[in-house]
Amino acid sequence: MLSLAGLPNIIPDKKTLMDRVYNLAYQFVDDDEEPYANTPYTAINKVTGEEFKGNTDKDGWSERFQSNSEDDIEVVLKLDWQSDNERSK
């Protein structure tokens, strides 16, 4: 589990190869294991450059990303406190 002070923990679902398609989803939870439910995020496929926008579900899960190769997906949550910090600069 990855965590930095004040940032969500990221729990990746298992990467699986089924019918030559890789599947990966992420769950975002806080230090108390509470999910970041209905939170906007941006995901970028670092290999192809594709960008996806969405919201986590009620359990803090991102959508499931699928690819024909084992790509590197970076997911960034848009948290309210980040917007507040940006406005104060």
VMD Tcl script that builds the backbone (N, CA, C; Angstrom):
set m [mol new atoms 267]
animate dup $m
set s [atomselect $m all]
$s set {name element resname resid chain x y z} {
  {N N MET 1 A 0.845 -1.166 0.000}
  {CA C MET 1 A 0.000 0.000 0.000}
  {C C MET 1 A 0.894 1.234 0.000}
  {N N LEU 2 A 0.644 2.192 -0.891}
  {CA C LEU 2 A 1.421 3.411 -0.964}
  {C C LEU 2 A 0.704 4.505 -0.211}
  {N N SER 3 A 1.463 5.307 0.537}
  {CA C SER 3 A 0.822 6.404 1.247}
  {C C SER 3 A 1.848 7.470 1.572}
  {N N LEU 4 A 1.484 8.712 1.418}
  {CA C LEU 4 A 2.252 9.853 1.877}
  {C C LEU 4 A 1.332 10.622 2.800}
  {N N ALA 5 A 1.905 11.301 3.775}
  {CA C ALA 5 A 1.082 12.025 4.749}
  {C C ALA 5 A 0.065 12.902 4.030}
  {N N GLY 6 A -1.201 12.737 4.364}
  {CA C GLY 6 A -2.264 13.554 3.799}
  {C C GLY 6 A -2.742 13.119 2.425}
  {N N LEU 7 A -2.103 12.128 1.831}
  {CA C LEU 7 A -2.514 11.653 0.518}
  {C C LEU 7 A -3.195 10.302 0.649}
  {N N PRO 8 A -4.057 9.955 -0.301}
  {CA C PRO 8 A -4.772 8.677 -0.200}
  {C C PRO 8 A -3.852 7.489 -0.404}
  {N N ASN 9 A -4.196 6.384 0.236}
  {CA C ASN 9 A -3.526 5.119 -0.037}
  {C C ASN 9 A -4.052 4.602 -1.368}
  {N N ILE 10 A -3.196 3.968 -2.125}
  {CA C ILE 10 A -3.576 3.420 -3.414}
  {C C ILE 10 A -3.419 1.911 -3.345}
  {N N ILE 11 A -4.505 1.199 -3.572}
  {CA C ILE 11 A -4.473 -0.256 -3.526}
  {C C ILE 11 A -4.803 -0.767 -4.926}
  {N N PRO 12 A -3.792 -1.217 -5.689}
  {CA C PRO 12 A -4.119 -1.726 -7.018}
  {C C PRO 12 A -4.786 -3.087 -6.944}
  {N N ASP 13 A -5.771 -3.280 -7.796}
  {CA C ASP 13 A -6.375 -4.593 -7.966}
  {C C ASP 13 A -5.361 -5.448 -8.721}
  {N N LYS 14 A -5.548 -6.746 -8.691}
  {CA C LYS 14 A -4.615 -7.625 -9.385}
  {C C LYS 14 A -4.578 -7.314 -10.872}
  {N N LYS 15 A -3.361 -7.272 -11.412}
  {CA C LYS 15 A -3.192 -7.183 -12.855}
  {C C LYS 15 A -3.407 -8.576 -13.397}
  {N N THR 16 A -4.310 -8.723 -14.313}
  {CA C THR 16 A -4.574 -10.054 -14.848}
  {C C THR 16 A -4.445 -10.042 -16.357}
  {N N LEU 17 A -4.064 -11.154 -16.889}
  {CA C LEU 17 A -4.003 -11.320 -18.334}
  {C C LEU 17 A -5.039 -12.365 -18.709}
  {N N MET 18 A -6.100 -11.894 -19.370}
  {CA C MET 18 A -7.183 -12.783 -19.754}
  {C C MET 18 A -7.450 -12.543 -21.236}
  {N N ASP 19 A -7.363 -13.565 -22.026}
  {CA C ASP 19 A -7.551 -13.424 -23.474}
  {C C ASP 19 A -6.645 -12.345 -24.057}
  {N N ARG 20 A -5.407 -12.300 -23.567}
  {CA C ARG 20 A -4.387 -11.359 -24.030}
  {C C ARG 20 A -4.754 -9.907 -23.760}
  {N N VAL 21 A -5.577 -9.649 -22.754}
  {CA C VAL 21 A -5.938 -8.291 -22.362}
  {C C VAL 21 A -5.578 -8.108 -20.893}
  {N N TYR 22 A -4.829 -7.048 -20.599}
  {CA C TYR 22 A -4.479 -6.723 -19.217}
  {C C TYR 22 A -5.591 -5.876 -18.614}
  {N N ASN 23 A -5.943 -6.151 -17.361}
  {CA C ASN 23 A -6.973 -5.409 -16.633}
  {C C ASN 23 A -6.374 -4.885 -15.343}
  {N N LEU 24 A -6.640 -3.624 -15.009}
  {CA C LEU 24 A -6.125 -3.046 -13.778}
  {C C LEU 24 A -7.090 -1.982 -13.281}
  {N N ALA 25 A -7.388 -2.000 -11.983}
  {CA C ALA 25 A -8.209 -0.971 -11.342}
  {C C ALA 25 A -7.516 -0.583 -10.047}
  {N N TYR 26 A -7.797 0.611 -9.556}
  {CA C TYR 26 A -7.193 1.102 -8.320}
  {C C TYR 26 A -8.283 1.432 -7.313}
  {N N GLN 27 A -8.005 1.173 -6.038}
  {CA C GLN 27 A -8.896 1.601 -4.966}
  {C C GLN 27 A -8.147 2.638 -4.147}
  {N N PHE 28 A -8.819 3.759 -3.863}
  {CA C PHE 28 A -8.236 4.839 -3.081}
  {C C PHE 28 A -8.922 4.895 -1.723}
  {N N VAL 29 A -8.136 4.780 -0.649}
  {CA C VAL 29 A -8.656 4.847 0.716}
  {C C VAL 29 A -7.759 5.768 1.532}
  {N N ASP 30 A -8.319 6.328 2.620}
  {CA C ASP 30 A -7.515 7.179 3.492}
  {C C ASP 30 A -6.806 6.328 4.541}
  {N N ASP 31 A -6.109 6.990 5.462}
  {CA C ASP 31 A -5.343 6.275 6.491}
  {C C ASP 31 A -6.213 5.409 7.393}
  {N N ASP 32 A -7.513 5.725 7.463}
  {CA C ASP 32 A -8.449 4.938 8.275}
  {C C ASP 32 A -9.167 3.878 7.441}
  {N N GLU 33 A -8.679 3.647 6.226}
  {CA C GLU 33 A -9.260 2.665 5.301}
  {C C GLU 33 A -10.650 3.066 4.794}
  {N N GLU 34 A -11.007 4.353 4.919}
  {CA C GLU 34 A -12.273 4.849 4.369}
  {C C GLU 34 A -12.054 5.175 2.892}
  {N N PRO 35 A -12.944 4.731 2.017}
  {CA C PRO 35 A -12.740 4.966 0.585}
  {C C PRO 35 A -12.959 6.426 0.186}
  {N N TYR 36 A -12.220 6.844 -0.819}
  {CA C TYR 36 A -12.458 8.144 -1.448}
  {C C TYR 36 A -13.572 7.925 -2.465}
  {N N ALA 37 A -14.813 7.964 -1.984}
  {CA C ALA 37 A -15.985 7.667 -2.809}
  {C C ALA 37 A -16.347 8.859 -3.684}
  {N N ASN 38 A -16.777 8.580 -4.909}
  {CA C ASN 38 A -17.265 9.601 -5.843}
  {C C ASN 38 A -16.294 10.765 -5.994}
  {N N THR 39 A -15.012 10.457 -6.069}
  {CA C THR 39 A -13.964 11.471 -6.175}
  {C C THR 39 A -13.454 11.518 -7.613}
  {N N PRO 40 A -13.393 12.728 -8.210}
  {CA C PRO 40 A -12.906 12.826 -9.585}
  {C C PRO 40 A -11.427 12.445 -9.679}
  {N N TYR 41 A -11.059 11.856 -10.803}
  {CA C TYR 41 A -9.659 11.507 -11.037}
  {C C TYR 41 A -9.328 11.656 -12.517}
  {N N THR 42 A -8.037 11.763 -12.774}
  {CA C THR 42 A -7.503 11.716 -14.127}
  {C C THR 42 A -6.503 10.577 -14.172}
  {N N ALA 43 A -6.607 9.734 -15.176}
  {CA C ALA 43 A -5.677 8.619 -15.362}
  {C C ALA 43 A -4.970 8.808 -16.698}
  {N N ILE 44 A -3.655 8.611 -16.685}
  {CA C ILE 44 A -2.863 8.753 -17.902}
  {C C ILE 44 A -2.107 7.453 -18.149}
  {N N ASN 45 A -2.261 6.929 -19.345}
  {CA C ASN 45 A -1.483 5.767 -19.758}
  {C C ASN 45 A -0.116 6.305 -20.168}
  {N N LYS 46 A 0.916 6.020 -19.371}
  {CA C LYS 46 A 2.248 6.574 -19.587}
  {C C LYS 46 A 2.910 6.016 -20.847}
  {N N VAL 47 A 2.396 4.920 -21.372}
  {CA C VAL 47 A 2.960 4.326 -22.588}
  {C C VAL 47 A 2.336 4.950 -23.833}
  {N N THR 48 A 0.999 5.053 -23.855}
  {CA C THR 48 A 0.302 5.541 -25.052}
  {C C THR 48 A -0.044 7.025 -24.992}
  {N N GLY 49 A -0.025 7.612 -23.783}
  {CA C GLY 49 A -0.400 9.012 -23.629}
  {C C GLY 49 A -1.898 9.235 -23.512}
  {N N GLU 50 A -2.690 8.161 -23.611}
  {CA C GLU 50 A -4.143 8.301 -23.479}
  {C C GLU 50 A -4.498 8.837 -22.096}
  {N N GLU 51 A -5.507 9.713 -22.044}
  {CA C GLU 51 A -5.963 10.286 -20.778}
  {C C GLU 51 A -7.427 9.930 -20.571}
  {N N PHE 52 A -7.746 9.534 -19.345}
  {CA C PHE 52 A -9.111 9.169 -18.975}
  {C C PHE 52 A -9.518 10.007 -17.776}
  {N N LYS 53 A -10.756 10.474 -17.762}
  {CA C LYS 53 A -11.290 11.190 -16.602}
  {C C LYS 53 A -12.498 10.420 -16.104}
  {N N GLY 54 A -12.658 10.389 -14.785}
  {CA C GLY 54 A -13.790 9.679 -14.220}
  {C C GLY 54 A -13.941 10.004 -12.753}
  {N N ASN 55 A -14.810 9.279 -12.090}
  {CA C ASN 55 A -15.028 9.397 -10.649}
  {C C ASN 55 A -14.920 8.011 -10.038}
  {N N THR 56 A -14.343 7.941 -8.839}
  {CA C THR 56 A -14.304 6.662 -8.144}
  {C C THR 56 A -15.731 6.250 -7.796}
  {N N ASP 57 A -15.939 4.961 -7.594}
  {CA C ASP 57 A -17.267 4.489 -7.199}
  {C C ASP 57 A -17.445 4.644 -5.686}
  {N N LYS 58 A -18.538 4.122 -5.149}
  {CA C LYS 58 A -18.836 4.298 -3.721}
  {C C LYS 58 A -17.804 3.640 -2.817}
  {N N ASP 59 A -17.042 2.684 -3.358}
  {CA C ASP 59 A -16.014 1.991 -2.582}
  {C C ASP 59 A -14.611 2.519 -2.869}
  {N N GLY 60 A -14.516 3.616 -3.625}
  {CA C GLY 60 A -13.225 4.235 -3.913}
  {C C GLY 60 A -12.473 3.642 -5.090}
  {N N TRP 61 A -13.127 2.807 -5.901}
  {CA C TRP 61 A -12.470 2.160 -7.034}
  {C C TRP 61 A -12.539 3.019 -8.288}
  {N N SER 62 A -11.438 3.021 -9.045}
  {CA C SER 62 A -11.425 3.636 -10.371}
  {C C SER 62 A -12.107 2.684 -11.354}
  {N N GLU 63 A -12.279 3.164 -12.567}
  {CA C GLU 63 A -12.734 2.252 -13.616}
  {C C GLU 63 A -11.644 1.212 -13.853}
  {N N ARG 64 A -11.977 0.165 -14.564}
  {CA C ARG 64 A -10.997 -0.871 -14.901}
  {C C ARG 64 A -10.345 -0.485 -16.225}
  {N N PHE 65 A -9.011 -0.403 -16.215}
  {CA C PHE 65 A -8.256 -0.050 -17.410}
  {C C PHE 65 A -7.820 -1.331 -18.107}
  {N N GLN 66 A -8.013 -1.384 -19.417}
  {CA C GLN 66 A -7.668 -2.580 -20.185}
  {C C GLN 66 A -6.710 -2.207 -21.308}
  {N N SER 67 A -5.787 -3.113 -21.577}
  {CA C SER 67 A -4.805 -2.892 -22.630}
  {C C SER 67 A -4.315 -4.237 -23.151}
  {N N ASN 68 A -3.781 -4.229 -24.357}
  {CA C ASN 68 A -3.189 -5.441 -24.926}
  {C C ASN 68 A -1.757 -5.647 -24.456}
  {N N SER 69 A -1.204 -4.657 -23.736}
  {CA C SER 69 A 0.159 -4.772 -23.209}
  {C C SER 69 A 0.171 -4.295 -21.762}
  {N N GLU 70 A 1.247 -4.608 -21.054}
  {CA C GLU 70 A 1.355 -4.234 -19.643}
  {C C GLU 70 A 1.795 -2.773 -19.552}
  {N N ASP 71 A 0.831 -1.851 -19.625}
  {CA C ASP 71 A 1.116 -0.420 -19.623}
  {C C ASP 71 A 1.246 0.116 -18.207}
  {N N ASP 72 A 1.810 1.318 -18.107}
  {CA C ASP 72 A 1.976 2.015 -16.835}
  {C C ASP 72 A 0.874 3.071 -16.754}
  {N N ILE 73 A -0.044 2.921 -15.797}
  {CA C ILE 73 A -1.167 3.850 -15.636}
  {C C ILE 73 A -0.933 4.699 -14.394}
  {N N GLU 74 A -0.984 6.026 -14.551}
  {CA C GLU 74 A -0.857 6.946 -13.419}
  {C C GLU 74 A -2.240 7.549 -13.162}
  {N N VAL 75 A -2.716 7.436 -11.932}
  {CA C VAL 75 A -4.036 7.959 -11.578}
  {C C VAL 75 A -3.848 9.034 -10.513}
  {N N VAL 76 A -4.452 10.208 -10.743}
  {CA C VAL 76 A -4.349 11.323 -9.811}
  {C C VAL 76 A -5.756 11.730 -9.391}
  {N N LEU 77 A -6.012 11.724 -8.078}
  {CA C LEU 77 A -7.307 12.172 -7.561}
  {C C LEU 77 A -7.342 13.685 -7.492}
  {N N LYS 78 A -8.524 14.262 -7.723}
  {CA C LYS 78 A -8.719 15.699 -7.540}
  {C C LYS 78 A -9.416 15.868 -6.190}
  {N N LEU 79 A -8.627 16.242 -5.179}
  {CA C LEU 79 A -9.147 16.375 -3.821}
  {C C LEU 79 A -9.457 17.829 -3.512}
  {N N ASP 80 A -10.511 18.071 -2.711}
  {CA C ASP 80 A -10.931 19.431 -2.384}
  {C C ASP 80 A -9.802 20.245 -1.782}
  {N N TRP 81 A -9.026 19.656 -0.870}
  {CA C TRP 81 A -7.973 20.423 -0.209}
  {C C TRP 81 A -6.872 20.816 -1.180}
  {N N GLN 82 A -6.689 20.083 -2.277}
  {CA C GLN 82 A -5.701 20.473 -3.279}
  {C C GLN 82 A -6.140 21.755 -3.966}
  {N N SER 83 A -7.413 21.883 -4.282}
  {CA C SER 83 A -7.937 23.090 -4.913}
  {C C SER 83 A -7.790 24.281 -3.989}
  {N N ASP 84 A -8.061 24.087 -2.688}
  {CA C ASP 84 A -7.918 25.164 -1.714}
  {C C ASP 84 A -6.477 25.642 -1.653}
  {N N ASN 85 A -5.514 24.730 -1.667}
  {CA C ASN 85 A -4.103 25.101 -1.630}
  {C C ASN 85 A -3.696 25.859 -2.883}
  {N N GLU 86 A -4.217 25.471 -4.030}
  {CA C GLU 86 A -3.889 26.147 -5.278}
  {C C GLU 86 A -4.407 27.585 -5.265}
  {N N ARG 87 A -5.597 27.814 -4.704}
  {CA C ARG 87 A -6.170 29.165 -4.659}
  {C C ARG 87 A -5.386 30.079 -3.736}
  {N N SER 88 A -4.732 29.524 -2.708}
  {CA C SER 88 A -4.034 30.368 -1.739}
  {C C SER 88 A -2.644 30.774 -2.219}
  {N N LYS 89 A -2.196 30.251 -3.364}
  {CA C LYS 89 A -0.859 30.600 -3.881}
  {C C LYS 89 A -0.890 31.922 -4.584}
}
mol reanalyze $m
mol bondsrecalc $m
mol representation Tube
mol addrep $m
